[in-house]
Structures are given as structure tokens and as C-alpha cells.
Amino acid sequence: STHTLRLSLVMLVTENTLKSLNGQSRTQISILRQVADLYDLSPYDMVSVSRIEKNDESSVLNAASADFVEVTIKDQFISRGDMHFFQKSLIGRWIYEGQRLFDNAGGQGIKAHATSIRHDDESSKSGIIREDTKITFRSRSARIIWLVQMSSG
């Protein structure tokens, strides 16, 4: 392969999306501003779009997967069970650094941010969550306050 997948965006494109592109000599692709900034893309940049064949799917998934993701949660209490279900809801999703992650399973409405993504011991800008991806939860609202009382005597 001539592409460096760690610098690539690997996203699912449906048949309906592809049909809408047929017949156009110049195709435009829209992505979120946060993703464009993450990859230093500016409007009307030239990009290469490649189709991933079925027989290459597993190797591309391995190359684009996230091995480790750090998720930050703020101002919420989340039980271990909620964390487990939240992890399961992320499997198969492509995420990027700084992305807000939401899950309304169980009615709790977990809100989190992906703060760090790693692949093969290297920092990565994005990745696909798999079954074997390790997710670490960090809580910004869990703090310890020490009260020290000093007296003379």
C-alpha cells in the first residue's frame, strides 16, 4: 500500500453516498471543522480517496485501530457498569482526539471527551475502537480536598 494509514481518515461510506457522487467530475467531501483542523486541512485541499476492498478490510482495520484511548468525564458520577456499557457502545466507531462522546444507553446520558489516542505506542490523532482497545476513564470532578487544622498547645 502506498498510503500511510496513521495519517489517513478511515470512514465508512455507504452505497447511497457513492451513488450521489456518480457523474460528477469533481467531488467535494465535507468533514467537521475539528477534524479538518486536526489534520491541517484547509478548504478545497486536494485529497486522495481510496476504496478499501473486502479482502483488505481486516489489515486496514488493524492499521487504523486505536490500541489505547483516554476518556475524560466531568461533573458526572459513572459506575463501573456504566463504563462497561459505554465502552461497548464505542466499538466500531471512528473517534478523533478532542471529540465529544455521548451515550444515552440506560437513560444516564454519559458525556465524555476523547483526550488521548494511541496506536503501537505512538500518539495518534484518530482511530477506530475495537474489542481489544483499552479505554481509561479520567474524572475531572473527583478531587480530594485536605483540611489541616493547626492549633497551639
C-alpha positions in Angstrom: 0.0 0.0 0.0 1.3 3.5 -0.9 -0.8 5.2 1.9 0.2 5.9 5.4 -2.9 4.9 7.3 -2.0 6.6 10.5 -2.3 9.9 8.7 -5.5 8.8 6.9 -9.1 9.2 7.8 -10.8 5.8 7.6 -14.5 6.3 7.4 -17.5 4.2 6.4 -19.2 5.3 3.2 -22.5 3.8 2.2 -23.7 2.8 -1.2 -26.3 5.6 -1.2 -23.5 8.2 -0.6 -21.5 6.7 -3.5 -24.5 6.9 -5.9 -24.8 10.6 -5.2 -21.2 11.1 -6.3 -21.6 9.4 -9.7 -21.4 11.5 -12.8 -19.5 14.4 -11.2 -16.1 15.2 -12.5 -15.1 17.0 -9.3 -16.3 15.6 -6.0 -16.5 17.6 -2.8 -16.1 16.0 0.6 -17.3 17.7 3.8 -15.8 17.0 7.2 -16.1 18.6 10.6 -14.0 21.7 11.3 -12.4 20.0 14.3 -11.3 17.1 12.1 -10.0 19.4 9.4 -8.0 21.4 12.0 -6.7 18.1 13.5 -5.3 17.0 10.1 -4.3 20.6 9.0 -6.7 20.5 6.1 -8.0 23.8 4.6 -11.0 24.4 2.3 -10.6 23.0 -1.3 -7.4 21.0 -0.4 -6.8 18.1 -2.8 -7.2 14.7 -1.1 -6.9 11.1 -2.3 -9.9 8.9 -1.7 -9.4 5.1 -1.9 -11.8 2.3 -1.7 -11.0 -0.5 0.7 -11.7 -3.9 -0.8 -13.3 -6.6 1.4 -10.1 -8.7 1.4 -8.1 -5.7 2.7 -10.6 -4.7 5.3 -9.0 -6.5 8.3 -5.5 -5.2 7.6 -6.8 -1.6 7.2 -8.8 -2.0 10.5 -5.6 -3.2 12.3 -3.6 -0.2 10.9 -6.3 2.3 11.7 -7.4 1.0 15.1 -6.8 2.6 18.4 -4.9 0.5 21.0 -5.5 2.9 23.8 -7.9 5.7 24.4 -8.1 8.1 27.4 -11.6 9.5 28.0 -12.2 12.4 30.4 -15.5 12.8 32.2 -16.6 15.9 34.1 -19.4 16.6 36.6 -20.9 13.2 36.5 -20.9 10.0 38.6 -20.5 6.9 36.5 -20.5 3.4 37.9 -18.2 0.6 36.6 -21.2 -0.9 34.9 -22.0 2.3 33.1 -18.3 2.5 32.0 -18.6 -1.1 30.7 -21.7 -0.3 28.6 -20.2 3.0 27.4 -17.1 1.1 26.2 -19.3 -1.4 24.4 -21.2 1.4 22.7 -18.0 2.8 21.2 -16.9 -0.4 19.5 -16.7 0.0 15.7 -16.8 3.8 15.9 -14.1 6.1 14.5 -13.1 8.7 17.0 -10.7 11.6 17.0 -8.7 13.5 19.6 -10.9 16.1 21.4 -14.2 14.6 20.2 -17.2 14.8 22.5 -18.5 11.3 23.1 -22.2 10.7 24.0 -24.1 7.7 25.1 -27.7 7.7 26.1 -27.9 3.9 26.9 -29.5 3.2 30.2 -31.0 6.7 30.3 -27.9 8.2 32.1 -26.6 10.2 29.1 -22.9 9.9 29.6 -20.9 12.8 28.2 -17.1 12.5 27.7 -14.2 13.7 25.7 -11.5 11.6 24.0 -8.3 13.3 25.2 -5.6 10.8 24.1 -5.5 8.1 21.4 -2.5 5.8 20.9 -1.6 3.1 18.3 1.5 1.0 18.6 2.9 3.1 21.5 2.6 6.3 19.4 0.3 9.2 19.8 -2.4 9.2 17.1 -5.0 11.8 16.0 -7.8 9.3 15.5 -8.6 5.6 15.5 -11.3 3.0 15.3 -12.4 1.5 18.6 -12.2 -2.3 18.6 -13.0 -5.0 21.1 -9.4 -5.1 22.3 -9.0 -1.3 22.6 -8.1 -0.3 26.2 -10.2 2.6 27.4 -9.1 4.6 30.5 -11.6 6.8 32.2 -10.4 10.0 33.9 -12.7 12.1 36.1 -12.1 15.8 36.4 -14.7 16.1 39.1 -13.1 13.6 41.5 -10.8 15.7 43.7 -9.5 15.4 47.2 -9.5 18.4 49.5 -7.3 18.3 52.6 -8.2 20.3 55.6 -5.4 20.8 58.0 -6.2 22.4 61.3 -3.3 23.7 63.3 -3.5 24.7 67.0 -1.1 25.9 69.6 -0.7 23.9 72.6 
